[in-house]
Amino acid sequence: MDPEELDTRFMRMALTEARKGVGRTSPNPVVGAVIVRKGEVIAKGYHKKVGGPHAEISALEKLGYKAEGCTLYVTLEPCNHYGRTPPCTVAIIRSGISRVVVGMKDPNPNVKGGGCKYLSAQGIEVKVGILEEECRRINESYIKYVQTGRPFVLLKCALTLDGWMATRTGHSKWITGSASRGFVHRLRQGADAVMVGVGTVIKDNPLLTARNGIKQSRQPLRVILDSNLRSPINARIFKTTNEGPVMVVVGSRCKDSPKMDKLKKMGVEIVKSPMRKGMVDLSALMDILGGKEIMTLMVEGGARLNHSLISGKLVDKFYIFLAPRLLRGGDGLPMCTGRGPARIDGGLPLRDLRLRKFDQDIMVVAYPDYEAGRGTG
């Protein structure tokens, strides 16, 4: 096996380690590390939680910080600054590691390239860019967050094959099968927050917790957009604040009320947001959520919220589940409600499509290409 193939093989191992931290490290990135001596893996590690050891340190700890002449494979550039933990570069140098292979440089504009430069200056061989696209993909939320201060927005919806989210009466349980719904719980587990509109709370009375049979170290923040505070006080989501935090976003003109006070006593956070065209200003809300260190936001809302987010160019990634079922009518609930384009070329193009099958359902994962489309409104 040539050196390039070996580097790729060991970086894949580091990526496997990194994925173990998904949903646990925000607002930090997920990072995996592998230490190799003479072609053999002698230690692995990953970043498990904020404030805990970084991946490189986790691996080095298993060796007593002694790795003379070894190669370190790490999915993200080692840090070279003091934050919640000391810089990893110092530990790497002291351990005796002679070569470091990095998947991608840290996109944080305050630290980008600093770790690699410091290691090189100390005589360590540094190679950057092995499986870079995969390393970037597992940290796409982190990349957007450190560059914009806003969350990476995932929009999830389930549709029949003829494009409906619900019947004419609003009934939607269940369009997809249990395997698809199980994967949605895994998506929730990896998100910092899950958001719906008040209409979904009134119609479906959801819990919005991650329930996949695995004990959760934490639950995502559950966010309800409710500009006039219409959510029923007895909704299931308000009865489960002990299981995970709940936030209700009301309009800036929504007056304090006994209902608001009662929700606060139940443990619900009330946030007032600027309004736009009679609705919560979603762009302003992204800044609010970013300020609360929400790095990944998953949206499971209705047609109106979907339209507003897409029209505002706020969605970063789509998870669309297609079920082998036809409603046969023209009066169901579509994925979006609102004014659409006059021409087909005014639609929103999607790129980097990936398909995955869950029993009889098909999941489509794609990214919006706002620049390629002539318009989304």
C-alpha positions, 0 to 999 in steps of 0.5 A: 500500500502506497503512502497516500493510500495509508494516509487515507486509510488512517484518516478514515479511522480518525473520521470514525472516531470523530463521528462518536462525538456528534451531538455532544461537543457543540459549540465545538467541532467533532474531531477524531484522532489516530496515532500510528507507529510503523503502520500499526494503530496504537491509540485512538481518541475523539472529542467527547464533550465541551471542556473535555480533552480534545481528540489528540489529547484523548489518544495521547493519554492512552500512551502516557503522552509518549509517542516518539517517532509516531504519526498522528492523524487528526480530522481537524487542525490541532489548536494552538491557543488557550481556550477551555483547554490548553493548546494541543500543539504543545502536547503533540510536540512534547510527546515526540510525534514526528509527523501530523496528517490533518484532514482540514484546517480549522475554519475559525478565522481567529485560529486558521492555520496557526496550529499547522504553522506552529508544528512545522516551525518546531520541525514536525512534518505536517500534511494537510487535506487528506479526505478534506471534503469528508472532514468538512462535511462532518463539521459543516455546522461548526464551519458555518457557526464560526464564520457567521455566528449563526446556526446551520439549518437542517429542514426535514419533511416527510412527503407522499410520492405525490408531494403531500405532507398531510391529507386535506384534514391535516392528518399525517401519522404516519406517512413514513415507516418506523425506520425513517422515523428512527433516523429522524430521532438520530438527527434530533440527537445530533442537533442543538435545537429542534424548531416547529411553528405553533400550528404544529404544536396545536395540530400534532402535540409533539414532544420533539425529543430524541428517542432512539432507544439509546440513553441520551447525554442531553436533549436538544432545545425545543423551539416553538415559533408562536408570535401571539402565544397561542400554544395550549398550556397543556401541550405535551412539550410543556409537561416535559421540561424536565426531559429537555429545555423548551423555548417559546419565541413570541413577537416583540409586541406580545404583552406579558400575561398570566399564561406567559408567567405560568409557562415560565414557572413550568420551566419554559424560556420565553424569548421576544423576537423582532417581527417581519410581515406579521411573523417572527423575523426568522433572520433575526431569530438566527442571530438570537439562536447563534448567541445562545450557542445553537450550532445546528438547528433542525426544523420540523415545521409546517408548510408556511414555516418551510416556505418562509425559511426557504424564501429567506435563504436560511436553509442549509441542508434538506432531509426529505423523506419520500413514502410509497403512498399516493393521496390521489387528490389535489387538496392535501398539505404541500411541503410549502405554502405561499407564492411560488415562482412563475417559471420552472427556472425560478425554482430552487436548484439542489446540489450534492444529492444523496439517496438512502433507503429505509425499508420502502421509504427513500431519504433525499439529502441535498443542499440548496444552491441559492446562487444558481437559482434565479429566485426562490419566491 
